Amino acid sequence: ERRKDYAYQSLAFNFIDKRMEPFLITVQPGSASDPVPLNAHPGQEFEYLLEGTLKVVIGGHEVVLSAGDSIYFDASHPHGVMAMDGAPATFVAVIL
């Protein structure tokens, strides 16, 4: 369990000497007035949205993804996500 506000499933938890960390993540929707929780870490991150609508905030910029959209960014910038439209969002995240 990496963060309490996201449901994570590690897709390579027992792979030895891995260079990336792939996850399947489900985020519950928040209120439009809720701030997006931010974090930062070394490396790069790729996210591919499987279902739902996802607000992605990176370094003060906001992008809205729909199913089939993806984003790749420098994870050292503060970033976070929030599901929108009253429904959960599920995506694959790969952290390098």
C-alpha positions as CSV (number, residue, x, y, z in Angstrom):
1,E,0.0,0.0,0.0
2,R,1.8,3.1,-1.3
3,R,-0.9,5.8,-0.7
4,K,-4.2,5.5,1.2
5,D,-6.2,7.5,-1.4
6,Y,-5.2,5.2,-4.3
7,A,-5.8,1.4,-4.7
8,Y,-2.5,0.0,-6.1
9,Q,-1.8,-3.4,-7.6
10,S,1.9,-4.0,-8.3
11,L,2.3,-5.7,-11.7
12,A,5.9,-6.8,-11.1
13,F,6.2,-7.1,-7.3
14,N,8.4,-10.2,-7.3
15,F,10.6,-9.4,-10.4
16,I,14.2,-9.2,-9.3
17,D,16.5,-6.3,-10.5
18,K,13.6,-4.4,-12.1
19,R,14.3,-1.0,-13.7
20,M,10.7,0.1,-13.7
21,E,7.7,-0.2,-11.3
22,P,4.4,-1.0,-13.2
23,F,1.2,-0.6,-11.2
24,L,-2.6,-0.9,-11.9
25,I,-4.1,2.0,-9.9
26,T,-7.8,2.9,-9.2
27,V,-8.6,6.3,-7.9
28,Q,-12.0,7.2,-6.4
29,P,-13.7,10.5,-7.5
30,G,-13.3,13.6,-5.4
31,S,-15.3,16.8,-5.1
32,A,-14.5,19.6,-7.6
33,S,-13.5,21.7,-4.6
34,D,-11.1,19.1,-3.2
35,P,-7.4,19.8,-3.8
36,V,-5.5,17.2,-5.8
37,P,-3.0,15.5,-3.4
38,L,0.5,16.0,-4.8
39,N,3.8,14.1,-4.4
40,A,7.1,14.0,-6.1
41,H,9.8,11.4,-6.5
42,P,12.9,10.8,-8.6
43,G,12.6,9.5,-12.2
44,Q,9.9,9.5,-14.8
45,E,6.3,8.3,-14.9
46,F,4.0,7.1,-17.7
47,E,0.3,6.8,-17.1
48,Y,-2.3,5.1,-19.5
49,L,-5.9,5.6,-18.6
50,L,-8.0,2.4,-19.0
51,E,-11.4,3.7,-17.8
52,G,-13.0,6.8,-16.3
53,T,-11.9,10.4,-16.5
54,L,-8.7,11.6,-14.7
55,K,-7.5,15.0,-13.8
56,V,-3.7,15.0,-13.7
57,V,-1.8,17.9,-12.1
58,I,1.9,18.3,-12.8
59,G,3.9,21.3,-11.7
60,G,0.8,23.5,-11.5
61,H,-0.5,22.5,-15.0
62,E,-3.7,20.5,-15.3
63,V,-4.6,18.0,-17.9
64,V,-7.8,15.9,-18.2
65,L,-7.4,12.3,-19.6
66,S,-10.1,10.1,-21.0
67,A,-10.0,6.3,-21.5
68,G,-7.2,5.6,-24.0
69,D,-5.2,8.7,-23.3
70,S,-1.7,8.7,-21.8
71,I,0.8,11.1,-20.3
72,Y,4.6,10.9,-19.7
73,F,6.4,13.3,-17.3
74,D,9.3,14.1,-15.1
75,A,8.1,12.7,-11.7
76,S,10.4,15.1,-9.7
77,H,7.8,17.8,-10.3
78,P,4.9,17.8,-7.8
79,H,2.1,15.7,-9.4
80,G,-1.2,14.0,-8.5
81,V,-4.4,12.7,-9.9
82,M,-8.1,12.8,-9.1
83,A,-11.0,10.8,-10.7
84,M,-13.7,13.0,-12.2
85,D,-17.4,12.8,-13.2
86,G,-18.4,10.9,-10.0
87,A,-16.8,7.6,-11.1
88,P,-13.6,5.8,-10.3
89,A,-10.7,6.0,-12.8
90,T,-8.3,3.1,-13.5
91,F,-4.9,3.5,-15.1
92,V,-1.6,1.8,-15.6
93,A,1.3,3.7,-14.2
94,V,4.9,2.9,-14.9
95,I,7.6,4.5,-12.8
96,L,11.1,4.6,-14.0
